[in-house]
Structures are given as structure tokens and as C-alpha cells.
Amino acid sequence: MVVTEPVPESVLRRQTARESAARTCARALPIVPVRARGLTIEGADGRRYLDCLAGAGALALGHNHPVVLEAIRGVLDSGAPLQVLDLATPVKDAFVTELFRTLPPGLAGRARVQFCGPAGTDAVEAALKLVRAATGRTGVLAFTGAYHGMTAGSLEVSGGAGDVRVARLPFPQDYRCPFGVGGERGAELAARWTESVLDDPKSGVPRPAGMILEPVQGEGGVIPAPDAWLRRMRQITADRSIPLIADEVQTGVGRTGAFWAVEHSGITPDVMVLSKAVGGSLPLAVVVYRDDLDVWQPGAHAGTFRGNQLAMAAGTATLAFVRENGLADRAAVLGARMLSRLRGLAEEFPCMGDVRGRGLMIGVEMVDPEAGCGSVGSQEPGRVDGTRAADDFHAVGGVHEGDGNPEAGAGDGIDGAHRPFPVAPALALALQRECLRRGLIVGLGGRHAGVVRLLPPLTITDEQAEAVLDRLADATAAVAASHTRGTARKGRTGPAEQAGPARQAGHEGQAGRPEANRPSRPDPLGRPPEQAPCQSGLADRKT
């Protein structure tokens, strides 16, 4: 039988006709992938794309990494069962051994592991059930902007839903500080708020079963939690016998520049929720927790597909490869370099309101500088004096220079100094589309879907990172120029007009043309994408 490539238009039409209205990635990324390797995806139409979404961060080693494929083939060729519920197998034993080797030292020595259903949201459900069983309490502390999954319990502790059993706390951030101050002062106020809620008998919040947080909020807009604030949360919960749950579904396995994101602050949570990269690109989710919380009765939490042997083998290979090759350190170095260049780009294009992240978990918040300033404390620069707050809070690897400095942000905030431009989801969507036209896949997130997100594989090379940034810069120039023309037609002009004409030239009207895939810089081997081989090295949902 002769196998031919599918016709992408036909495949997309059938998807639209047959799949649910809930689909997300397919709406923003109308491509039909047929091959992939490392950072690169090839569509059925022959176009190649640099994939900086990477399965919403699930592909730590990129697409079809050789060590992952070898591990999967090893299980298939061995004749071992592929699905065994929770029975002990050599494949599972190897996975647990490698997982425990990577855990924070304070947890590894006394950890227990529970295999759940195959998605991160299942692991969140298990973690909530665990702490409620262990404490005999029902309430949970969660944070504004959080995202923990799509099942009922996970949605309860996410930022977009409300439930009487969940107390919502402020998550500190510099750019859109809920208290209007940012920096160390904003984090301190957030911590005091938490203490007040727990210690005030009239707060309406009884002592909870646990606190769940993300060391870096992903869907919330790539917002790294300040290290000092995380240590405060650890101390607050420990002093009050409240189990602390760290959701490392997206931040884990080297993504943020440490093997687990909690390691940046030095804390040891009581419970860790793991999925995405831990399965080596295949569905796998686990909860790791302190042994004294292991009060479950047999059958208290289960799942038919908790014994996925292929995922365990792929996960073992991925965990070992990241650990043995120092990819977490590599992510820290390359991520800081990419953040630095993106911040330079933000100085050129005011519509890039904030650049933030940690390691290879990067976000660019798009704003509308033509719309005036937002309400005090709700957003970020420009300021009333015309300067940018980013000038005060330059960050390296997600850690702001203002952190630890009592004077950082002095005079800013509720007195009117910080007045950020309104978030611009339309510009973020336009930037995502312009990136796709240039052969670059990025995601969107944030409270108003105004943050363009980059989650490249940890195996991305320096040359590939430059190609990604070149394409993003060209796409930003096109968006800024288009926005300026739009506001000019309304009788307004703005800073976006200053974008260099060389950057803007040659990108309009290229939709569907192979030339739109070409980066500003050549392929590392001197070939255009049409000739270069795939190199080894999609909305944000729990997988």
C-alpha cells in the first residue's frame, strides 16, 4: 500500500466538522504535523516550524528524542505488558528509583509516590484528596491567577473558579502587583495577607487541609513566585500544620533552571504534583508526598491507566538524560540570555509591556501604549513621569534586582507612580499569528490571554534560540507597525511608529507562502528551512 501525505486543508476541514467546540490549540495553530524532531515540526504542506510550545512544556527533550524512542522500543521489543494497573514491574521500579534520585533531599528520604490517572489534573485531585484525608479538614488555600487542571476539584483551586471550600489569596508579582507596589514590598504584603486570613478568627476561613501553589504560574501569565515569599509560605504553613502542595506539572524536570522549581527557594513541600515532562512525552502523572501523610486506605485513589509502562520507560529516560547532562543548568543560562535579548526588544517596542520568566519558561505581556494608563496597581508602566517601571526591575533568570532591597520600588504604587498600560490580548493574538507565518509556534496565556509564552525544549541549541528570537522580533515589528497604522487612522500616532522600517519590510501578505518560514538568520548549517533536516536537540492545559 502506498502511503501518501494527507491534504492539510481536508484534514482541517474534517476536524472543524467533527471535533468539539472546546478545542483550543487547533484554532490558533491551523497546521497538520506529520513529522517532528527536536525543536522542529514539519506540516503536511511541507512547511517547517520551530516549536516553542513543546506540548505545553511536556516535551523536555523535544520531539522524538533518541533516548526516549530507544526506551519505548525497548519495552515494545521485550514483550512486557503495556498496562498493569498498579502491579510492580521492573519498568516501574526503574522509574521510581530515578524519580527519587532527583527529588529535593528533604523529601526524597521519606517520600511515598501515588500513580494517578494520566493527566496532571488527576494528580491535583489526588493531592487534594490526600491532604483532606490526612488532616480531617476540607478547605484549601489557593491563589489568584492559578491553574491546576480541568476536572472539578482542580478547577476549584484554579483562579477562574470559585468555591466555598477554597480561600483565594493574592499571588505576588511586580508587573501587575495586586497592592500596587511590586518587588519585595508587594511580596511582604501578600504574605501578611495570608497570615491575617489564617490567624483572624473572623476572616471566615477555617484552618484548611492544605495550600496549593505553582512556583511559577504558567497559565496565569508566566509569573515566578519570589523566592523569599515561597519561603514565607513554607514557614506559614509549617507553623500551622497545613500541608503545602507544590504543583510542578509544568515547572518540573529542569524547565525553570533547577530540576524542580521549588529548589530555587530551597523549600521542601509536603506534596509535589508531577506530570507533563515526567512522562517523557507520554501520559503520566504522579503525586509524591511525605510518608506521614500516607493515611489512605487501599483503593482510596486509583485509576485504570496508572500503570502505563511506555510512559514510565520514557519518563525514566527523560529524567536521567536531564540529570546526567545538566540540562537544568543549561536552561538557566540560556533562559537568562533569551530574557535579556527580549528585554532589549521591549525597549524598542512599547507594546511589549513586560518580559519575565525563569529558565526556559518565558512570557511576554503585550500592552496597548495608545490606550493610556490603567488603574493604579492593576497593571504596570508607563508611569506618570513617562519612564518605564521595567527600568527599575530588570531581572536575570526571573529574579529581580529589586528583590532583597528595602528601597526597591520606593515611592511607587498606591501614590500613583505605577500606572501600567492596559493588557492587549488582541496584540498577543496578532503576534502569535505573525509568529506562525514565520514558522514559529508560541502559546498564549495570562489573565486576559495577553501573554505570549515560550516553552522550548531544554535541548534547544544556541543557534536555534537565536532563530526563535529573530522570528519573534520580526513578528513583533509587523504587529507594532500594523497597530500604529490602525491608531493613526483614528487620528492618533504612537511610539510603535519608531519601529525600524527594515524590520517591518517584507512580511505583509505572506500568509501561506514558504518564504514566511525563513528566519532572519540562516540555518546553522547555512541552509534554508526547506533544505535543512529536522534538528534533534498546544494551549496550556494539564497533560
MARTILO-306682 format. One record per residue (C-alpha): x, y, z. Coordinates in steps of 0.25 Angstrom, whole numbers, plus 5000, padded with zeros to 4 digits. Layout:
N
+------+------+------+
!   xx !   yy !   zz !
+------+------+------+
!    X !    Y !    Z !
...
+------+------+------+
! end
This chain:
543
+------+------+------+
!   xx !   yy !   zz !
+------+------+------+
! 5000 ! 5000 ! 5000 !
! 5005 ! 5014 ! 4996 !
! 5004 ! 5024 ! 5008 !
! 5003 ! 5038 ! 5003 !
! 5003 ! 5051 ! 5012 !
! 4989 ! 5056 ! 5016 !
! 4984 ! 5068 ! 5009 !
! 4985 ! 5078 ! 5021 !
! 4972 ! 5086 ! 5016 !
! 4964 ! 5074 ! 5016 !
! 4969 ! 5069 ! 5030 !
! 4966 ! 5083 ! 5036 !
! 4952 ! 5083 ! 5030 !
! 4949 ! 5070 ! 5035 !
! 4954 ! 5074 ! 5049 !
! 4945 ! 5086 ! 5049 !
! 4933 ! 5078 ! 5045 !
! 4935 ! 5066 ! 5055 !
! 4942 ! 5071 ! 5067 !
! 4936 ! 5079 ! 5079 !
! 4936 ! 5094 ! 5080 !
! 4945 ! 5092 ! 5093 !
! 4957 ! 5090 ! 5084 !
! 4968 ! 5101 ! 5086 !
! 4981 ! 5099 ! 5080 !
! 4975 ! 5095 ! 5067 !
! 4968 ! 5109 ! 5066 !
! 4981 ! 5117 ! 5068 !
! 4990 ! 5107 ! 5060 !
! 4984 ! 5102 ! 5047 !
! 4995 ! 5093 ! 5044 !
! 4995 ! 5078 ! 5041 !
! 5008 ! 5072 ! 5047 !
! 5013 ! 5059 ! 5041 !
! 5028 ! 5059 ! 5045 !
! 5036 ! 5065 ! 5057 !
! 5050 ! 5064 ! 5063 !
! 5055 ! 5073 ! 5074 !
! 5050 ! 5087 ! 5072 !
! 5045 ! 5085 ! 5058 !
! 5031 ! 5081 ! 5054 !
! 5028 ! 5078 ! 5039 !
! 5014 ! 5080 ! 5034 !
! 5007 ! 5072 ! 5023 !
! 5009 ! 5084 ! 5014 !
! 5024 ! 5083 ! 5015 !
! 5026 ! 5095 ! 5024 !
! 5035 ! 5094 ! 5036 !
! 5032 ! 5101 ! 5049 !
! 5041 ! 5104 ! 5061 !
! 5032 ! 5098 ! 5073 !
! 5033 ! 5107 ! 5085 !
! 5020 ! 5101 ! 5091 !
! 5026 ! 5087 ! 5092 !
! 5013 ! 5081 ! 5097 !
! 5010 ! 5092 ! 5107 !
! 5024 ! 5088 ! 5113 !
! 5022 ! 5073 ! 5113 !
! 5034 ! 5071 ! 5103 !
! 5046 ! 5074 ! 5111 !
! 5055 ! 5067 ! 5101 !
! 5047 ! 5072 ! 5089 !
! 5040 ! 5063 ! 5079 !
! 5045 ! 5049 ! 5077 !
! 5058 ! 5050 ! 5085 !
! 5066 ! 5037 ! 5082 !
! 5067 ! 5033 ! 5097 !
! 5052 ! 5034 ! 5098 !
! 5050 ! 5026 ! 5085 !
! 5060 ! 5015 ! 5090 !
! 5053 ! 5014 ! 5103 !
! 5040 ! 5012 ! 5097 !
! 5045 ! 5002 ! 5087 !
! 5052 ! 4994 ! 5098 !
! 5039 ! 4992 ! 5105 !
! 5031 ! 4988 ! 5092 !
! 5042 ! 4979 ! 5088 !
! 5043 ! 4972 ! 5101 !
! 5029 ! 4966 ! 5101 !
! 5026 ! 4973 ! 5114 !
! 5011 ! 4976 ! 5117 !
! 5008 ! 4991 ! 5114 !
! 4997 ! 4993 ! 5124 !
! 4997 ! 4986 ! 5138 !
! 4989 ! 4995 ! 5147 !
! 4998 ! 4997 ! 5160 !
! 5005 ! 4984 ! 5159 !
! 5020 ! 4984 ! 5162 !
! 5029 ! 4983 ! 5149 !
! 5044 ! 4985 ! 5146 !
! 5040 ! 4997 ! 5137 !
! 5032 ! 5004 ! 5149 !
! 5043 ! 5001 ! 5159 !
! 5053 ! 5008 ! 5150 !
! 5045 ! 5020 ! 5148 !
! 5042 ! 5022 ! 5163 !
! 5057 ! 5020 ! 5166 !
! 5061 ! 5030 ! 5156 !
! 5050 ! 5040 ! 5161 !
! 5054 ! 5039 ! 5175 !
! 5068 ! 5041 ! 5171 !
! 5064 ! 5055 ! 5166 !
! 5055 ! 5059 ! 5178 !
! 5058 ! 5070 ! 5187 !
! 5067 ! 5064 ! 5198 !
! 5057 ! 5067 ! 5209 !
! 5046 ! 5060 ! 5202 !
! 5054 ! 5048 ! 5195 !
! 5058 ! 5041 ! 5208 !
! 5043 ! 5040 ! 5213 !
! 5035 ! 5040 ! 5201 !
! 5023 ! 5032 ! 5196 !
! 5018 ! 5032 ! 5182 !
! 5004 ! 5030 ! 5176 !
! 5001 ! 5027 ! 5162 !
! 4989 ! 5034 ! 5157 !
! 4981 ! 5035 ! 5144 !
! 4990 ! 5040 ! 5133 !
! 4987 ! 5055 ! 5134 !
! 4993 ! 5066 ! 5143 !
! 4979 ! 5070 ! 5147 !
! 4977 ! 5055 ! 5152 !
! 4989 ! 5057 ! 5161 !
! 4984 ! 5070 ! 5166 !
! 4971 ! 5063 ! 5170 !
! 4979 ! 5052 ! 5177 !
! 4987 ! 5062 ! 5185 !
! 4975 ! 5070 ! 5190 !
! 4968 ! 5057 ! 5194 !
! 4981 ! 5053 ! 5201 !
! 4983 ! 5065 ! 5210 !
! 4968 ! 5065 ! 5213 !
! 4969 ! 5050 ! 5218 !
! 4982 ! 5053 ! 5225 !
! 4977 ! 5066 ! 5233 !
! 4962 ! 5063 ! 5234 !
! 4959 ! 5077 ! 5229 !
! 4953 ! 5081 ! 5216 !
! 4957 ! 5095 ! 5212 !
! 4968 ! 5099 ! 5203 !
! 4977 ! 5111 ! 5201 !
! 4979 ! 5115 ! 5186 !
! 4984 ! 5127 ! 5179 !
! 4979 ! 5137 ! 5169 !
! 4983 ! 5134 ! 5155 !
! 4986 ! 5119 ! 5158 !
! 4983 ! 5108 ! 5148 !
! 4983 ! 5094 ! 5153 !
! 4975 ! 5086 ! 5143 !
! 4961 ! 5084 ! 5137 !
! 4954 ! 5074 ! 5146 !
! 4944 ! 5079 ! 5156 !
! 4954 ! 5079 ! 5168 !
! 4965 ! 5085 ! 5160 !
! 4956 ! 5096 ! 5155 !
! 4952 ! 5099 ! 5169 !
! 4966 ! 5103 ! 5173 !
! 4969 ! 5110 ! 5160 !
! 4968 ! 5125 ! 5158 !
! 4956 ! 5125 ! 5149 !
! 4946 ! 5118 ! 5158 !
! 4941 ! 5120 ! 5172 !
! 4936 ! 5110 ! 5183 !
! 4933 ! 5112 ! 5197 !
! 4943 ! 5102 ! 5201 !
! 4954 ! 5110 ! 5195 !
! 4960 ! 5123 ! 5200 !
! 4967 ! 5131 ! 5190 !
! 4980 ! 5138 ! 5193 !
! 4988 ! 5149 ! 5186 !
! 4999 ! 5144 ! 5177 !
! 5011 ! 5154 ! 5177 !
! 5016 ! 5160 ! 5165 !
! 5024 ! 5172 ! 5160 !
! 5017 ! 5176 ! 5147 !
! 5003 ! 5176 ! 5152 !
! 5004 ! 5175 ! 5167 !
! 4991 ! 5174 ! 5174 !
! 4995 ! 5184 ! 5184 !
! 5001 ! 5194 ! 5174 !
! 5016 ! 5193 ! 5179 !
! 5023 ! 5181 ! 5174 !
! 5036 ! 5176 ! 5178 !
! 5040 ! 5172 ! 5192 !
! 5029 ! 5181 ! 5198 !
! 5018 ! 5175 ! 5190 !
! 5022 ! 5160 ! 5193 !
! 5023 ! 5164 ! 5208 !
! 5008 ! 5170 ! 5207 !
! 5004 ! 5157 ! 5201 !
! 5010 ! 5149 ! 5212 !
! 5004 ! 5157 ! 5223 !
! 4990 ! 5156 ! 5216 !
! 4992 ! 5141 ! 5217 !
! 4995 ! 5141 ! 5231 !
! 4984 ! 5150 ! 5234 !
! 4974 ! 5141 ! 5227 !
! 4979 ! 5129 ! 5235 !
! 4980 ! 5136 ! 5249 !
! 4968 ! 5145 ! 5249 !
! 4956 ! 5137 ! 5255 !
! 4947 ! 5146 ! 5248 !
! 4953 ! 5144 ! 5234 !
! 4943 ! 5134 ! 5230 !
! 4954 ! 5124 ! 5226 !
! 4955 ! 5112 ! 5236 !
! 4968 ! 5104 ! 5236 !
! 4970 ! 5098 ! 5223 !
! 4974 ! 5084 ! 5219 !
! 4985 ! 5089 ! 5210 !
! 4991 ! 5101 ! 5202 !
! 4994 ! 5098 ! 5187 !
! 5003 ! 5107 ! 5179 !
! 5011 ! 5108 ! 5166 !
! 5025 ! 5112 ! 5167 !
! 5023 ! 5119 ! 5154 !
! 5009 ! 5122 ! 5150 !
! 5008 ! 5117 ! 5136 !
! 4994 ! 5119 ! 5130 !
! 4994 ! 5131 ! 5140 !
! 5004 ! 5138 ! 5131 !
! 5018 ! 5133 ! 5134 !
! 5019 ! 5139 ! 5148 !
! 5031 ! 5134 ! 5156 !
! 5028 ! 5134 ! 5171 !
! 5038 ! 5142 ! 5179 !
! 5048 ! 5132 ! 5186 !
! 5046 ! 5139 ! 5199 !
! 5031 ! 5139 ! 5198 !
! 5031 ! 5124 ! 5195 !
! 5040 ! 5122 ! 5208 !
! 5030 ! 5130 ! 5216 !
! 5018 ! 5121 ! 5210 !
! 5026 ! 5109 ! 5215 !
! 5028 ! 5115 ! 5229 !
! 5014 ! 5120 ! 5230 !
! 5008 ! 5106 ! 5226 !
! 5018 ! 5098 ! 5235 !
! 5015 ! 5107 ! 5247 !
! 5001 ! 5104 ! 5246 !
! 5002 ! 5089 ! 5242 !
! 4996 ! 5092 ! 5228 !
! 5002 ! 5083 ! 5217 !
! 5008 ! 5090 ! 5205 !
! 5005 ! 5085 ! 5191 !
! 5015 ! 5089 ! 5180 !
! 5009 ! 5088 ! 5166 !
! 5021 ! 5085 ! 5158 !
! 5013 ! 5079 ! 5146 !
! 5019 ! 5090 ! 5136 !
! 5031 ! 5095 ! 5144 !
! 5038 ! 5082 ! 5147 !
! 5049 ! 5074 ! 5141 !
! 5058 ! 5085 ! 5138 !
! 5049 ! 5095 ! 5132 !
! 5052 ! 5107 ! 5141 !
! 5067 ! 5105 ! 5142 !
! 5066 ! 5096 ! 5154 !
! 5062 ! 5081 ! 5154 !
! 5049 ! 5085 ! 5162 !
! 5045 ! 5099 ! 5163 !
! 5044 ! 5099 ! 5178 !
! 5059 ! 5097 ! 5179 !
! 5061 ! 5112 ! 5175 !
! 5056 ! 5116 ! 5188 !
! 5061 ! 5104 ! 5196 !
! 5048 ! 5100 ! 5201 !
! 5043 ! 5085 ! 5203 !
! 5028 ! 5084 ! 5200 !
! 5020 ! 5073 ! 5207 !
! 5013 ! 5069 ! 5194 !
! 5018 ! 5070 ! 5179 !
! 5009 ! 5069 ! 5167 !
! 5016 ! 5064 ! 5155 !
! 5012 ! 5061 ! 5140 !
! 5016 ! 5067 ! 5126 !
! 5031 ! 5065 ! 5125 !
! 5031 ! 5054 ! 5135 !
! 5025 ! 5044 ! 5125 !
! 5036 ! 5047 ! 5115 !
! 5025 ! 5052 ! 5105 !
! 5015 ! 5041 ! 5108 !
! 5003 ! 5042 ! 5118 !
! 5008 ! 5040 ! 5133 !
! 5004 ! 5047 ! 5146 !
! 5009 ! 5044 ! 5160 !
! 5008 ! 5050 ! 5174 !
! 5020 ! 5050 ! 5183 !
! 5017 ! 5053 ! 5197 !
! 5023 ! 5052 ! 5212 !
! 5021 ! 5038 ! 5218 !
! 5013 ! 5043 ! 5230 !
! 5002 ! 5047 ! 5220 !
! 5000 ! 5033 ! 5215 !
! 4987 ! 5030 ! 5223 !
! 4980 ! 5025 ! 5211 !
! 4972 ! 5012 ! 5211 !
! 4974 ! 5002 ! 5200 !
! 4966 ! 5007 ! 5188 !
! 4965 ! 5021 ! 5193 !
! 4970 ! 5027 ! 5180 !
! 4972 ! 5019 ! 5167 !
! 4972 ! 5020 ! 5152 !
! 4971 ! 5010 ! 5141 !
! 4983 ! 5015 ! 5133 !
! 4992 ! 5018 ! 5145 !
! 5001 ! 5006 ! 5140 !
! 5006 ! 5012 ! 5127 !
! 5019 ! 5005 ! 5124 !
! 5023 ! 5012 ! 5112 !
! 5021 ! 5025 ! 5119 !
! 5029 ! 5020 ! 5131 !
! 5041 ! 5016 ! 5122 !
! 5040 ! 5029 ! 5114 !
! 5040 ! 5037 ! 5127 !
! 5052 ! 5029 ! 5133 !
! 5060 ! 5032 ! 5120 !
! 5056 ! 5047 ! 5121 !
! 5059 ! 5049 ! 5136 !
! 5072 ! 5042 ! 5134 !
! 5076 ! 5050 ! 5122 !
! 5073 ! 5063 ! 5128 !
! 5080 ! 5060 ! 5141 !
! 5093 ! 5054 ! 5134 !
! 5094 ! 5065 ! 5124 !
! 5092 ! 5077 ! 5133 !
! 5080 ! 5082 ! 5125 !
! 5074 ! 5090 ! 5137 !
! 5087 ! 5098 ! 5138 !
! 5087 ! 5100 ! 5123 !
! 5072 ! 5105 ! 5123 !
! 5076 ! 5115 ! 5134 !
! 5088 ! 5120 ! 5125 !
! 5081 ! 5120 ! 5112 !
! 5068 ! 5125 ! 5118 !
! 5075 ! 5137 ! 5124 !
! 5081 ! 5140 ! 5111 !
! 5068 ! 5140 ! 5104 !
! 5061 ! 5148 ! 5114 !
! 5072 ! 5159 ! 5113 !
! 5070 ! 5160 ! 5098 !
! 5055 ! 5160 ! 5099 !
! 5056 ! 5172 ! 5109 !
! 5065 ! 5179 ! 5099 !
! 5054 ! 5177 ! 5089 !
! 5043 ! 5182 ! 5099 !
! 5051 ! 5195 ! 5099 !
! 5049 ! 5197 ! 5084 !
! 5034 ! 5193 ! 5084 !
! 5026 ! 5199 ! 5095 !
! 5015 ! 5189 ! 5092 !
! 5024 ! 5178 ! 5099 !
! 5020 ! 5183 ! 5113 !
! 5027 ! 5173 ! 5121 !
! 5037 ! 5161 ! 5119 !
! 5038 ! 5151 ! 5130 !
! 5041 ! 5137 ! 5133 !
! 5050 ! 5127 ! 5139 !
! 5059 ! 5118 ! 5131 !
! 5053 ! 5113 ! 5118 !
! 5039 ! 5117 ! 5123 !
! 5037 ! 5131 ! 5117 !
! 5026 ! 5141 ! 5116 !
! 5024 ! 5154 ! 5108 !
! 5012 ! 5162 ! 5112 !
! 5006 ! 5171 ! 5101 !
! 5000 ! 5184 ! 5105 !
! 4994 ! 5195 ! 5097 !
! 5002 ! 5208 ! 5099 !
! 4992 ! 5216 ! 5091 !
! 4981 ! 5213 ! 5101 !
! 4986 ! 5221 ! 5113 !
! 4990 ! 5216 ! 5126 !
! 4982 ! 5206 ! 5134 !
! 4977 ! 5208 ! 5149 !
! 4987 ! 5209 ! 5160 !
! 4993 ! 5196 ! 5164 !
! 4985 ! 5188 ! 5153 !
! 4996 ! 5188 ! 5142 !
! 5010 ! 5194 ! 5140 !
! 5017 ! 5204 ! 5132 !
! 5017 ! 5215 ! 5126 !
! 5018 ! 5224 ! 5138 !
! 5012 ! 5238 ! 5140 !
! 5026 ! 5243 ! 5138 !
! 5028 ! 5235 ! 5125 !
! 5038 ! 5225 ! 5130 !
! 5036 ! 5210 ! 5130 !
! 5036 ! 5202 ! 5143 !
! 5044 ! 5191 ! 5135 !
! 5056 ! 5201 ! 5137 !
! 5055 ! 5198 ! 5152 !
! 5052 ! 5184 ! 5152 !
! 5062 ! 5178 ! 5142 !
! 5062 ! 5163 ! 5144 !
! 5072 ! 5152 ! 5142 !
! 5066 ! 5138 ! 5141 !
! 5053 ! 5142 ! 5147 !
! 5060 ! 5148 ! 5160 !
! 5058 ! 5163 ! 5160 !
! 5069 ! 5172 ! 5165 !
! 5060 ! 5180 ! 5174 !
! 5057 ! 5167 ! 5182 !
! 5064 ! 5168 ! 5195 !
! 5066 ! 5183 ! 5194 !
! 5057 ! 5190 ! 5204 !
! 5057 ! 5202 ! 5196 !
! 5053 ! 5195 ! 5183 !
! 5040 ! 5201 ! 5178 !
! 5040 ! 5212 ! 5188 !
! 5031 ! 5223 ! 5184 !
! 5023 ! 5214 ! 5174 !
! 5010 ! 5208 ! 5175 !
! 4998 ! 5214 ! 5182 !
! 5003 ! 5228 ! 5181 !
! 5001 ! 5227 ! 5166 !
! 5015 ! 5224 ! 5161 !
! 5012 ! 5211 ! 5155 !
! 5001 ! 5212 ! 5144 !
! 5003 ! 5201 ! 5134 !
! 4997 ! 5201 ! 5120 !
! 4985 ! 5192 ! 5118 !
! 4987 ! 5178 ! 5114 !
! 4985 ! 5176 ! 5099 !
! 4980 ! 5161 ! 5096 !
! 4977 ! 5165 ! 5082 !
! 4992 ! 5169 ! 5080 !
! 4996 ! 5156 ! 5087 !
! 4988 ! 5148 ! 5077 !
! 4993 ! 5156 ! 5066 !
! 5007 ! 5153 ! 5070 !
! 5004 ! 5138 ! 5071 !
! 4999 ! 5139 ! 5057 !
! 5010 ! 5147 ! 5051 !
! 5020 ! 5137 ! 5058 !
! 5013 ! 5125 ! 5052 !
! 5014 ! 5132 ! 5038 !
! 5029 ! 5132 ! 5040 !
! 5030 ! 5117 ! 5044 !
! 5030 ! 5119 ! 5060 !
! 5020 ! 5113 ! 5069 !
! 5017 ! 5120 ! 5082 !
! 5006 ! 5119 ! 5092 !
! 4997 ! 5130 ! 5099 !
! 4993 ! 5131 ! 5114 !
! 4991 ! 5141 ! 5125 !
! 4979 ! 5147 ! 5132 !
! 4974 ! 5153 ! 5119 !
! 4981 ! 5143 ! 5109 !
! 4990 ! 5155 ! 5107 !
! 5004 ! 5148 ! 5109 !
! 5011 ! 5141 ! 5098 !
! 5018 ! 5129 ! 5104 !
! 5031 ! 5121 ! 5100 !
! 5033 ! 5107 ! 5106 !
! 5044 ! 5102 ! 5096 !
! 5051 ! 5088 ! 5099 !
! 5062 ! 5088 ! 5108 !
! 5071 ! 5083 ! 5097 !
! 5069 ! 5095 ! 5089 !
! 5083 ! 5100 ! 5083 !
! 5089 ! 5114 ! 5083 !
! 5087 ! 5115 ! 5068 !
! 5072 ! 5111 ! 5069 !
! 5070 ! 5120 ! 5081 !
! 5075 ! 5132 ! 5072 !
! 5066 ! 5127 ! 5061 !
! 5054 ! 5127 ! 5070 !
! 5057 ! 5141 ! 5075 !
! 5059 ! 5146 ! 5061 !
! 5046 ! 5142 ! 5056 !
! 5039 ! 5147 ! 5069 !
! 5046 ! 5161 ! 5067 !
! 5041 ! 5161 ! 5052 !
! 5027 ! 5157 ! 5056 !
! 5027 ! 5168 ! 5067 !
! 5031 ! 5179 ! 5057 !
! 5020 ! 5175 ! 5048 !
! 5010 ! 5175 ! 5059 !
! 5015 ! 5189 ! 5064 !
! 5014 ! 5195 ! 5050 !
! 5000 ! 5190 ! 5048 !
! 4996 ! 5195 ! 5061 !
! 5002 ! 5208 ! 5059 !
! 4995 ! 5209 ! 5045 !
! 4982 ! 5205 ! 5052 !
! 4983 ! 5216 ! 5062 !
! 4987 ! 5226 ! 5052 !
! 4975 ! 5224 ! 5044 !
! 4967 ! 5228 ! 5057 !
! 4975 ! 5241 ! 5058 !
! 4986 ! 5236 ! 5067 !
! 5000 ! 5233 ! 5066 !
! 5010 ! 5226 ! 5076 !
! 5023 ! 5220 ! 5079 !
! 5021 ! 5208 ! 5070 !
! 5024 ! 5217 ! 5058 !
! 5038 ! 5217 ! 5062 !
! 5040 ! 5202 ! 5059 !
! 5051 ! 5201 ! 5049 !
! 5046 ! 5200 ! 5034 !
! 5056 ! 5189 ! 5031 !
! 5049 ! 5180 ! 5042 !
! 5035 ! 5183 ! 5036 !
! 5039 ! 5181 ! 5022 !
! 5035 ! 5168 ! 5014 !
! 5026 ! 5162 ! 5024 !
! 5012 ! 5166 ! 5020 !
! 5003 ! 5158 ! 5011 !
! 5012 ! 5145 ! 5013 !
! 5002 ! 5136 ! 5019 !
! 5003 ! 5122 ! 5013 !
! 5016 ! 5125 ! 5006 !
! 5028 ! 5116 ! 5009 !
! 5037 ! 5129 ! 5010 !
! 5030 ! 5133 ! 5022 !
! 5037 ! 5121 ! 5029 !
! 5050 ! 5127 ! 5027 !
! 5057 ! 5133 ! 5039 !
! 5065 ! 5146 ! 5039 !
! 5078 ! 5138 ! 5041 !
! 5081 ! 5126 ! 5033 !
! 5081 ! 5111 ! 5037 !
! 5093 ! 5108 ! 5046 !
! 5098 ! 5099 ! 5034 !
! 5095 ! 5110 ! 5024 !
! 5082 ! 5104 ! 5018 !
! 5068 ! 5110 ! 5018 !
! 5058 ! 5102 ! 5025 !
! 5053 ! 5096 ! 5013 !
! 5066 ! 5088 ! 5011 !
! 5071 ! 5087 ! 5026 !
! 5068 ! 5074 ! 5033 !
! 5060 ! 5073 ! 5045 !
! 5069 ! 5076 ! 5057 !
! 5070 ! 5068 ! 5069 !
! 5074 ! 5074 ! 5081 !
! 4997 ! 5093 ! 5090 !
! 4988 ! 5104 ! 5099 !
! 4993 ! 5102 ! 5113 !
! 4986 ! 5090 ! 5119 !
! 4989 ! 5080 ! 5129 !
! 4994 ! 5067 ! 5121 !
+------+------+------+
! end
